[in-house]
Amino acid sequence: MPELPEVEVVRSGLDPAVTGATIAGVEVFEPRSLKRHDAATGRFSDLLEGSTSLAAVRRGKFLWFPLSSGRALVAHLGMSGQILLRAPGHAEAGHLRLRLHLDHPTHGELWLNFVDQRIFGSMAVDRLVPTDDAEIAGFSGSATGEWQRSLPSQVAHISRDPLDPAFDDRRFRRALRSRSSAIKRVMLDQTVVSGIGNIYADEALWAARIHAEQPASTLSDARAATLLAEVRAVLRRALAEGGTSFDAQYVNVNGASGYFSHSLNVYGKQGAACPRCGTTIVREAFMNRGSHFCPRCQRVRAATRRGADPR
């Protein structure tokens, strides 16, 4: 599933094309891609056509486009969703589910195609609600407006991500103290911290020398701070390399792949030597997925007093 870096790459690519663009037309080829749209609020196309997109905004793995109508177009890529900018008349290879016809004052006519092989992704028109902390809702470009401190109701339960300037480190550490479940499970809980998926959780845990099954409440403040620093580091490196691409489904708005897969230390490296100590990397089942780690560098450790470093 696309994680924060992949979605941010898409957002930043879309932003100059959608900001200030009027939605001149909407084509729905697959109604299942509207499964999160509440039809009681109006037809998807009727709520979009004639509106102007004010920006492209992201929180965690969610994208949305605030509209001049006071609503927002919300997009989630799911497992295989792609949002592609195309010149009018471009023929997609397949799996085209939705198309928005954009009229931009500078770039002219553009097509925004939503392509999704597995149909786990979606688009919906949603109402905007105020952020619970009165801070800017998520990442956006240079455009500003009242919409900045609002987010779609479907995204309101999603916590901020570690790269968000308004992310509260102390709140994150308090959340860890109150949870006895495995630290990786907490890292994947989007109500605690958003944007971290399986790949970057494994990479950050390896960098911090923490086992995925370490109970979150046993981490000292020092270890929690180290983990958060490593999460940020791995996300920033992935962003710099355009995200992680393992196949043709993980692409930016122009269809290009990211290269962070070449920089991974443990994810997908089972059977290879740990880059740090040489021990063989192993993979274990975890929440219908897998955890990749070094059994020597990353061990489940006994609880320590708060603030102490267990190494």
PyMOL commands that set and color helices and strands:
alter all, ss='L'
color gray80, all
select helices_A, chain A and resi 4-18+31-34+39-41+44-48+146-149+153-155+169-177+183-187+198-208+216-218+221-240+260-263
alter helices_A, ss='H'
color red, helices_A
select strands_A, chain A and resi 22-28+57-59+62-66+71-76+81-86+96-104+108-116+122-130+150-152+282-286+289-293
alter strands_A, ss='S'
color yellow, strands_A
deselect
rebuild
show_as cartoon
